[in-house]
Amino acid sequence: MRLVTVLAVLSLWGSSSSATVYSSFLEDGAWTTKASVFSCRMVHSVPHYGDAVFETRAGEGSRFYLQGEIRRLQQGPAALVARSPVWAEQPLHIELAAVEVKQARRALELQTKDTERMLAELYDGLELVVTRDTWYGGDNPAQVAITTIGFRDAYQHYRDCLAGLLPANFDQIKRTSVYFGSSKFDDIPASELHKLDNIVAYVKADPSVREFFIDGHTDSYGSREENLQLAEKRTEQVTRYLINKGVPQDAITARWHGERYPIASNATPEGRAKNRRVTIRLEKLELKRD
């Protein structure tokens, strides 16, 4: 195996000029994957630069970022292109996007739309190149190239991982509100049950979630005594649902408050709808290691 950084003559934005190219020259292309039910990562190691990372967290869209410990690119607008590799019979150059380089460890971050386009071009056999002036302001721009060599094998593992991701990540479920209708005797709305199912799926996969705080609230319609009873009933419904799905009863602290803690005005239907809620707060505890 050989890792090198080369100075090459390449086409930049349609004109010929000299560029410092950070690229991998490996038979396997230096692609690796890391898979779990929480996230999927596919990493391409770029010698003397850092990593090009494709990542999807549970419950979120895909994203791409370039990261490195040493600054190589100057802050500002950069070109992202897809191009045919040097061995291709017919040269192809596709301008994908104008992107913004930052002076940070993650010099470039892209969201789902651009990320999925990049993955499609790599799958079609085109390498990706980010071109920007060097951070020290030299005469020659710098290019970070992402090779197609070894990509398809890594991409298959990545896609297999995507199929097994949880429906939500911890940040999305750690503070969950389940909303109720205006009826005094309503059950958990079917439209809200998926929120509780997402909590159950996550906590079954992550044993560090050890505490559940469930709090029932109502709007101000009716007497305080009636609202306190209604908040209790709704809290019990949510608690029972989670226990029946496998959440340990002794991990749950259930409370009800009636109309005491509104988060919106009770003067409007929209405000009252926000106040008719049961909140679930999850807390993680560090697991002891032997």
C-alpha positions in Angstrom: 0.0 0.0 0.0 1.1 3.5 -0.7 -0.3 6.8 0.5 0.9 9.9 -1.4 -0.1 13.5 -1.9 0.6 14.7 -5.5 0.9 18.0 -7.4 -1.0 17.5 -10.6 -2.3 19.5 -13.6 -6.0 19.2 -13.6 -9.0 21.1 -15.0 -10.4 23.5 -12.5 -13.7 25.2 -13.2 -13.1 24.5 -16.9 -9.6 26.0 -17.1 -6.2 24.2 -16.8 -4.1 25.1 -13.8 -1.8 23.6 -11.2 -3.4 22.3 -8.0 -2.3 20.5 -4.9 -4.4 17.3 -4.7 -5.1 15.4 -1.6 -6.2 11.9 -2.8 -5.9 8.2 -2.0 -4.0 5.9 -4.3 -5.0 2.6 -2.9 -6.3 -0.6 -4.4 -9.1 -0.6 -1.8 -9.6 3.1 -1.8 -9.4 3.4 2.0 -13.2 3.1 2.6 -14.4 1.9 6.0 -17.9 1.6 7.5 -19.2 1.7 11.1 -22.7 0.3 11.7 -25.1 0.3 14.6 -28.8 0.7 15.2 -28.0 4.3 16.2 -26.0 5.5 13.2 -24.4 4.5 10.0 -21.0 5.9 8.9 -19.0 5.4 5.8 -15.6 7.0 5.8 -13.0 7.6 3.1 -9.5 8.4 4.5 -7.8 11.1 2.5 -4.0 11.1 3.1 -2.5 14.2 4.6 -6.0 15.8 4.8 -8.3 13.8 7.0 -11.7 12.0 6.4 -14.6 12.4 4.1 -17.6 11.1 6.0 -21.1 10.1 4.9 -23.3 9.6 8.0 -27.0 8.9 8.8 -28.3 9.0 12.3 -31.4 7.2 13.3 -34.5 9.4 12.6 -32.5 11.8 10.4 -31.5 12.3 6.8 -28.0 11.7 5.5 -25.2 14.2 5.7 -21.7 14.6 4.5 -18.7 16.3 6.0 -15.0 16.8 5.5 -12.9 16.9 8.7 -9.2 17.2 9.4 -6.9 18.2 12.2 -4.9 20.6 10.0 -6.4 23.4 7.9 -5.8 22.8 4.2 -8.6 24.9 2.6 -9.2 28.6 2.8 -12.6 29.8 4.2 -15.1 30.8 1.6 -16.9 29.4 -1.5 -15.7 26.2 -3.1 -16.6 24.1 -6.0 -17.9 20.5 -5.7 -17.7 18.5 -8.9 -18.1 14.9 -10.0 -15.6 13.8 -12.7 -14.5 10.6 -14.4 -11.4 9.0 -13.0 -8.2 9.3 -15.0 -8.5 5.8 -16.5 -12.0 6.5 -18.0 -12.2 6.5 -21.8 -14.4 9.6 -22.0 -13.7 12.5 -19.6 -16.8 13.8 -17.7 -17.0 16.9 -15.5 -20.2 17.7 -13.6 -20.6 20.8 -11.4 -22.7 19.6 -8.5 -22.8 22.6 -6.2 -21.2 25.7 -4.8 -20.3 24.9 -1.2 -19.0 26.9 1.7 -15.7 26.0 3.4 -15.3 27.0 7.1 -12.3 27.5 9.3 -13.1 24.6 11.6 -12.2 20.9 12.1 -15.2 20.2 9.9 -14.3 22.4 7.0 -17.4 21.4 5.0 -20.8 20.1 6.0 -23.6 19.2 3.5 -27.2 18.2 4.2 -29.3 15.4 2.7 -30.0 16.6 -0.8 -26.4 17.3 -1.7 -25.2 14.2 0.2 -27.5 11.8 -1.7 -26.4 13.4 -5.0 -22.8 12.7 -4.1 -23.5 9.1 -3.2 -25.3 8.6 -6.6 -22.4 10.0 -8.5 -19.9 7.8 -6.6 -22.1 4.8 -7.3 -22.1 5.7 -11.0 -18.3 5.6 -11.0 -17.5 9.3 -10.8 -15.0 10.6 -8.2 -15.8 13.7 -6.2 -13.6 16.7 -5.9 -13.8 19.8 -3.6 -11.7 22.7 -5.0 -10.7 25.8 -2.9 -7.8 28.1 -2.4 -5.2 26.8 0.1 -5.5 28.2 3.6 -2.2 30.1 3.3 -3.2 31.9 0.1 -0.8 30.4 -2.3 -1.0 30.7 -6.1 -2.3 27.2 -6.6 -5.7 26.0 -5.4 -6.1 22.8 -3.3 -8.3 19.8 -4.2 -9.7 17.1 -1.9 -10.6 14.1 -4.0 -12.9 11.2 -3.0 -12.2 8.1 -5.0 -14.6 5.5 -6.3 -12.2 2.6 -5.6 -13.7 0.3 -3.0 -16.8 2.5 -2.7 -19.4 0.0 -3.9 -18.5 -2.6 -1.3 -18.5 -0.1 1.5 -21.8 1.4 0.2 -23.5 -2.0 0.3 -22.6 -2.3 4.0 -23.8 1.2 4.6 -27.1 0.5 3.0 -27.5 -2.7 5.0 -27.0 -0.5 8.1 -29.6 2.0 7.0 -32.2 -0.7 6.8 -31.7 -1.5 10.5 -31.6 2.0 12.0 -34.0 2.8 14.8 -36.9 5.1 14.0 -35.5 7.9 16.2 -32.4 9.0 18.0 -32.0 10.0 21.6 -32.1 13.7 20.9 -35.4 13.3 19.2 -37.1 11.3 22.0 -35.5 12.5 25.2 -38.1 15.2 25.6 -41.4 13.9 24.1 -44.9 15.4 24.4 -48.0 13.4 23.7 -51.0 15.5 23.0 -54.7 14.8 23.8 -58.0 15.9 22.4 -60.5 18.1 24.3 -62.7 15.2 25.5 -62.5 14.7 29.3 -62.4 10.9 28.8 -60.3 10.5 25.7 -57.6 7.8 25.2 -54.2 8.3 23.8 -54.8 9.4 20.2 -53.7 6.9 17.6 -51.7 9.7 15.9 -49.6 10.0 19.0 -48.9 6.4 19.7 -45.9 6.3 17.3 -44.1 8.7 19.6 -44.3 6.2 22.4 -43.3 3.3 20.1 -40.2 5.3 19.1 -39.3 5.7 22.8 -39.8 1.9 23.4 -37.7 1.0 20.4 -34.9 3.2 21.5 -34.7 2.3 25.1 -34.7 -1.4 24.3 -31.5 -0.8 22.3 -29.8 1.6 24.8 -29.6 0.3 28.3 -28.1 3.5 29.5 -31.6 5.1 29.6 -32.6 4.3 33.1 -35.1 6.9 34.3 -38.5 8.0 32.9 -40.3 11.1 34.2 -43.9 11.3 33.0 -46.0 14.4 33.7 -49.6 15.0 32.9 -51.1 18.4 32.1 -54.4 19.8 30.9 -55.9 23.1 29.6 -57.9 25.3 31.9 -61.3 24.2 30.8 -63.3 22.8 33.7 -62.6 22.9 37.4 -59.1 22.5 38.9 -60.2 19.3 40.6 -61.5 17.8 37.4 -58.4 18.8 35.5 -56.2 17.2 38.1 -58.1 14.0 37.8 -57.9 14.2 34.0 -54.2 14.8 34.1 -53.8 11.7 36.4 -55.9 9.6 34.0 -53.8 10.6 31.0 -50.5 10.1 32.9 -51.7 6.6 33.8 -52.6 5.8 30.2 -49.1 6.7 29.0 -47.4 5.0 31.9 -49.4 1.8 31.3 -48.7 1.8 27.6 -44.9 2.0 28.2 -44.9 -0.7 30.8 -46.9 -3.0 28.6 -44.3 -2.5 25.9 -41.5 -3.5 28.2 -40.3 -0.3 30.0 -39.5 -1.3 33.7 -42.2 0.0 36.1 -39.6 0.8 38.7 -37.8 3.2 36.3 -40.8 5.4 35.9 -41.7 8.4 38.0 -45.3 9.5 37.2 -46.8 12.9 38.2 -49.8 15.0 37.2 -50.4 18.7 37.5 -53.7 19.5 36.0 -53.8 23.1 34.6 -51.0 24.4 36.8 -48.2 24.6 34.2 -49.5 25.8 30.8 -47.0 26.3 28.0 -49.3 28.4 25.9 -52.3 30.7 26.4 -55.6 29.0 27.3 -57.4 31.9 25.6 -57.2 30.2 22.2 -58.0 26.8 20.8 -54.4 26.4 19.6 -53.0 27.3 23.0 -55.3 24.9 24.8 -54.3 22.1 22.4 -50.6 22.6 23.3 -51.5 22.5 27.0 -53.4 19.1 26.8 -50.3 17.0 27.0 -48.3 14.3 28.8 -44.6 14.9 28.7 -42.0 12.1 28.9 -38.4 13.0 29.9 -35.7 10.3 29.6 -32.5 10.4 31.5 -29.3 8.4 30.9 -27.1 6.9 33.6 -23.5 6.0 33.1 -23.1 2.2 33.0 -20.5 0.8 35.3 -17.7 -1.1 33.5 -15.8 -4.0 35.0 
